[in-house]
Structures are given as C-alpha cells and as structure tokens.
Amino acid sequence: MARRALYGLMTLVLVVSTVFLIIRVLPSDPARTLAGENAPPERVAQIREELRLDEPILTQYLDYLGGLLRGDIGRSALNGRPVAEVVGERIPDTLMLALLAVVIGAAAGGFLGVRAARLPGRWVDRALSVATGAGVAIPAFWLGLLLIKFLAVDHQVFPASGQQGPLAIVLPALTLAVYVFAVVGKIVRSAMIEVLHEDFVRTALAKGCSPSRAVWRHGARNCSLSVLTVIGLQLGALLGGSVIVEATFSWPGLGSLVTDAITNQDLAVVQGGVLCFAFLFVLVNLLVDVTYGLLDPRIEHS
C-alpha cells in the first residue's frame, strides 16, 4: 500500500508539473483575456502582476507547489473564489455520472459476455461481437447527439441537457456506458471461455454441479481479476474523459468546468481541475489494487 501510494504521489507531481509548464508556454496572454481586448496596457499589467505572471516560470512553479503543500490550489481569476471550492462543487456530478455509466456498462457487458462464452458461435456470441465492435468505434459525441435526437427531441423521453430533473443523467450516462459495455463484454467473453475449459470447472460439472452454478460460482470469480482491472481503468478514464460528453449534454460536472476555464484562460481552475482528475484516477487504481487481495488471497500474501 505504501509503495502504491508513493507511485500515486509521483504521478500527481508529474501531472501537475506537466500541466503547469504546458499552460505557461502556450502563445496566449491570460491577463489580456481577463482584462478584455480594449483594456489599456496599465490594466493588463496590473492583472499580470496580480496573477504573478510577470515572474520567472521557476518562481511561479515553486510558489504553486508551496501552495499545494499548504492545501491552497489558488483562486479563480474570474470570480476570485478558491479553486478548491469551485472544483468541489462540480466533483459530485462527475462522480455520479461516471459511476452510473460504469454500473450500467459493466452489468450489461458482464452478463452478455458470460452468455456469449457459454454459447460460442451462437447468435448471442455473434450479436455481442457486433455490438462491442460498434461500441468501441462510435465516437461518444456522435452517439450523444443521436440519443438527443431520438430520445429527447423526437420522442421527448428524457431531457436533452442540463439537470432538468432526475432523468437528465440518463442520456449522458448511457453515452458513456456504451464504451464500458463494449470493453467489459469483450474481456468477460474471452476470460470466461478460457476459464470454462479449466479442470476445476470440468470437475465441478462431473460432481453434479449445474452448468449455471459452475459458471457463476466458479468461473465468474476466477475471471473477476481481469474484469476488475478493466472496470477500474474505465472508471478512471471516464472521470477524466467525460469532458466531451458533459459539454454535449451541458452536464455541470468537472469536465465542463475545465473546458470553460480553458476558454477563459483561468489558469488556476484548469490546474485545479486536472489535479482533481489525476487524484481520482490514482485513487481508483489504488482501490482496485486493494480489492485484488479480497478476491484472490494469493495476491494479498504475495
């Protein structure tokens, strides 16, 4: 655990350093953007001094790291609010969206993957192959627009954008869940086909165990490690990759916050949002590593 936590800390430092340097070498002037195109040079210089953009990059970087150690990730240049407060307001919506998408996608992909593994070459297997291929290939923003067209505009089943009631999360969650379903379905099918040919499954069947019990009790648990790895990676990826989907559906999550901050060149909010994404990704992977030991005691004691 300590080693994994140290690796996670190193990852966060690398992400923060990379984002910090990239933002500051871009050919743009945040002070000019915040002041306005017609602002006098004195106003632009004042904003640049307030944001400490007139100091050397190394000095800015060390000051930023010092603030992180004190728990201060800066203030928004647009409204002066603490970045931690602004980011904290958006995290619950992004977490709720990503978790719902993972639950829907993993449940559907896992169930159909097991069914396809039990009936290789049958219509279920062929249908899953087509569905998973399409799920991986279809761009998320295009799928989101299709769902809006058919389920929000044409039939008005779900809201098209924003948080207009509890059903507003359905369309963005389905959009994200399709890719999770495709990846989990492929992994589960491959893992289950391999496990079902193992000796312990044949022994269970020879002792009179029903096929369904042998699959779900013996086979599913033995392929759960690979499935858990995929689910953990997908959850981490959805936390950081939901930017396009949140923008498509005007979902007020962390991704849309970072997008708006990039447009407005609010550097502190951009850095705080990316740092939060990186922290959540590292945390999810750490929890997955811990869960390995619960599923397989051999890993816990190795």
Secondary structure, DSSP 8 states (H G I E B T S, - for coil): -HHHHHHHHHHHHHHHHHHHHHHHHSS--HHHHHH-TT--HHHHHHHHHHTTTTS-HHHHHHHHHHHHHTT---B-TTT--BHHHHHHHHHHHHHHHHHHHHHHHHHHHHHHHHHHHHSTTSHHHHHHHHHHHHHHHS-HHHHHHHHIIIIIIIS--S-SSTT-SGGGGHHHHHHHHHHHHHHHHHHHHHHHHHHTTSHHHHHHHHTT--HHHIIIIIIHHHTHHHHHHHHHHHHHHHHHH-HHHHHHHT--SHHHHHHHHHHHT-HHHHHHHHHHHHHHHHHHHHHHHHHHHHH-HHHHT-
